[in-house]
Amino acid sequence: MASQALYRKWRSQTFDEVVSQEHVTRTLRNALRDGRVAHAYLFTGPRGTGKTSMARLLAKAVNCIGETEEKPCNQCAVCQSITEGRSLDLVEIDAASNRGIDEVRDLRDKVRFRPNECRYRVYILDEAHMLTTPAFNALLKTLEEPPEHAIFILVTTEPQNIPITILSRCQRFDFHRIPLAETVAHLKHIAADEGLRITDAALELVARHATGSMRDALSLLDQLMAYSQEEIAPERVYAVLGTAPEAAMGALVEAMAAQDLAAGLRALNEALDRGAEPRQLAGDLLEYLRGVLLLKAGGEAGLLNATTETLARMRDLAQRLSIARLLAAIRAFNQAALDLKGGMHPRLPLEIALVGLALGDQAGTEPLAQVGVASQPETASSHAAVARPRAEAPAHTRRAPEVAAPPVERAQKAAETPRAADTPRAEERPAPVAKEAPPESPKEEAPAPRAPASQATLSLEWFRENWREVVAAVRARNRGVEALLKGSCEPMAYHDGVLTLGFYPEYQSFHRDRVEQPKSRQVVEEALSEVAGTKVGLKCANFQGEANRVQRETQAARQEREQTVVLDPLVEEAVQKHGARVTSVRPVEE
């Protein structure tokens, strides 16, 4: 025969046994004493806080025929029949499965009949918010003018989903989550009565995991009783819950504070390898980060359900982590918890969150660590390798401003076959692009470091022609800043080593403001200086004049048509076979 679950065995049978709902028990006791029992009640609150138990208590109390002053007496025939579930005058309806209008109409027809043996027939509608709107409408008139012998008790966890017309006809009682200390005391009493050996630390861990729900706490205690006959320590509770110990949470946050990405990944995977469930681990980590954040913000230790040792470690971490970094970590792991719902790889969202925080990929996010781990500080060369993965071209082959060469001539040179007879003289050849330069022979002497380009050779047109390369350099440093630049702005002016970016009207609020932030500005200026070969400053402004934009678009279209002519097969044949050169392209009407 199956044993009775603890939450059923220890269901409150008197008002004195109700845990931590004194505001409800006191009101109902006074109403019973003064004969002011209402015809309809609404019990609402989180799960496992005693709503249904209180409804059954009230049903016994209003029908108790015992001679004791305190109701219910639990000795009379009525109290015993209700306790044992034999009474026909206590009707419990699961509104989740009996939610339609037909069920409510049937209830409305039966409510007119008088009770069998009790003074009142009590109807308990559990999960009342699940009733349909037509069902609520059918119940409305009965709640407004019920028979004298009927009492309705609606139980719900979502009172916002119940129509206001129903709420206005009920006395509402809000049940609160049970505090940690009272949960631990009640569990300790039950464990002693059941002969369960369990440490106070393990009981506190069970109570914290229940988050104010006594039913959840008793269900977990029941599971622990079946798990082991030996004394239950916190380690066994962690094993049953599938969570990581607080020490593992502290080690993970400790790695964040130390800016040690390798240690953070190691702590995360060790916790998962020990059997921690990824989603539960994310929730525990968020709770730990919340504690550190509250302590950092000046909150009291009483706001946290943590041991003395854990509080001491949290205070130390609060001194070492800024509020901005804590908020970034909370947002990242909260998103990871959401991604875990439908993810194919259970560890990946947590690892992405940790690595993303360390690298600071998002715009405006303060990184928790540098690209390398704390034990391996970055050098200037390693930073350059990360920020600029493409191969460096020699100094004399880097792109330089092309002052004299027109667009048609550049296109023509791209189409020409590299024949010695057709190669222009050195004084006529513009500076080659890096990708067009042949690799130097290994026997040649290594080139000297590239000297900065002269400011006199830079111009607005040069920055417009090389804007894509600038955006690519920004992308290598920060993808978030790259997203702010793409399609939202263009070079508008260049003067005295400062490039002015003009932002289009629809991007002049958010995008411009974000680019002007110090971190984003630094990224763009570094990219500009890299591509130009000399230090270039940045200035942001609103784009002026739509006519200039149209003119540039027209010029780009004309250059595209010229490129099409140059690449025509007949023109290419003339160039290759007869040594011809394209000097200009004009429409036939000219």
Stockholm file with secondary structure:
# STOCKHOLM 1.0

chainA/1-590         MASQALYRKWRSQTFDEVVSQEHVTRTLRNALRDGRVAHAYLFTGPRGTGKTSMARLLAKAVNCIGETEEKPCNQCAVCQSITEGRSLDLVEIDAASNRGIDEVRDLRDKVRFRPNECRYRVYILDEAHMLTTPAFNALLKTLEEPPEHAIFILVTTEPQNIPITILSRCQRFDFHRIPLAETVAHLKHIAADEGLRITDAALELVARHATGSMRDALSLLDQLMAYSQEEIAPERVYAVLGTAPEAAMGALVEAMAAQDLAAGLRALNEALDRGAEPRQLAGDLLEYLRGVLLLKAGGEAGLLNATTETLARMRDLAQRLSIARLLAAIRAFNQAALDLKGGMHPRLPLEIALVGLALGDQAGTEPLAQVGVASQPETASSHAAVARPRAEAPAHTRRAPEVAAPPVERAQKAAETPRAADTPRAEERPAPVAKEAPPESPKEEAPAPRAPASQATLSLEWFRENWREVVAAVRARNRGVEALLKGSCEPMAYHDGVLTLGFYPEYQSFHRDRVEQPKSRQVVEEALSEVAGTKVGLKCANFQGEANRVQRETQAARQEREQTVVLDPLVEEAVQKHGARVTSVRPVEE
#=GR chainA/1-590 SS CCCCCHHHHTCCCSGGGCCSCHHHHHHHHHHHHHTCCCSEEEEECSTTSSHHHHHHHHHHHHHCCCSSSSSCCSCSHHHHHHHTTCCTTEEEEETTTSCSHHHHHHHHHHTTSCCSSSSCEEEEEETGGGSCHHHHHHHHHHHHSCCTTEEEEEEESCGGGSCHHHHTTSEEEECCCCCHHHHHHHHHHHHHHHTCCBCHHHHHHHHHHHTTCHHHHHHHHHHHHHHCSSCBCHHHHHHHHTCCCHHHHHHHHHHHHTTCHHHHHHHHHHHHHTTCCHHHHHHHHHHHHHHHHHHHTTCCGGGSCCCHHHHHHHHHHHHHSCHHHHHHHHHHHHHHHHHTTTCSSSSHHHHHHHHHHHHTCSTTCCCSSCSSCTTSCCCHHHHHHHHCCSCCCCGGGSCCCCCSCCHHHHHHHHHSCCCTTTCCCGGGCCCCCGGGSCCCCTTSCCCCCCCCCCGGGCCHHHHHHTHHHHHHHHHHHCHHHHHHHTTTEEEEEEETTEEEEEECGGGTTHHHHHHTSHHHHHHHHHHHHHHHTSCCEEEEEECCCHHHHHHHHHHHHHHHHHHHHHTCHHHHHHHHHHCCCCCCCCCTTC
#=GC SS_cons         CCCCCHHHHTCCCSGGGCCSCHHHHHHHHHHHHHTCCCSEEEEECSTTSSHHHHHHHHHHHHHCCCSSSSSCCSCSHHHHHHHTTCCTTEEEEETTTSCSHHHHHHHHHHTTSCCSSSSCEEEEEETGGGSCHHHHHHHHHHHHSCCTTEEEEEEESCGGGSCHHHHTTSEEEECCCCCHHHHHHHHHHHHHHHTCCBCHHHHHHHHHHHTTCHHHHHHHHHHHHHHCSSCBCHHHHHHHHTCCCHHHHHHHHHHHHTTCHHHHHHHHHHHHHTTCCHHHHHHHHHHHHHHHHHHHTTCCGGGSCCCHHHHHHHHHHHHHSCHHHHHHHHHHHHHHHHHTTTCSSSSHHHHHHHHHHHHTCSTTCCCSSCSSCTTSCCCHHHHHHHHCCSCCCCGGGSCCCCCSCCHHHHHHHHHSCCCTTTCCCGGGCCCCCGGGSCCCCTTSCCCCCCCCCCGGGCCHHHHHHTHHHHHHHHHHHCHHHHHHHTTTEEEEEEETTEEEEEECGGGTTHHHHHHTSHHHHHHHHHHHHHHHTSCCEEEEEECCCHHHHHHHHHHHHHHHHHHHHHTCHHHHHHHHHHCCCCCCCCCTTC
//
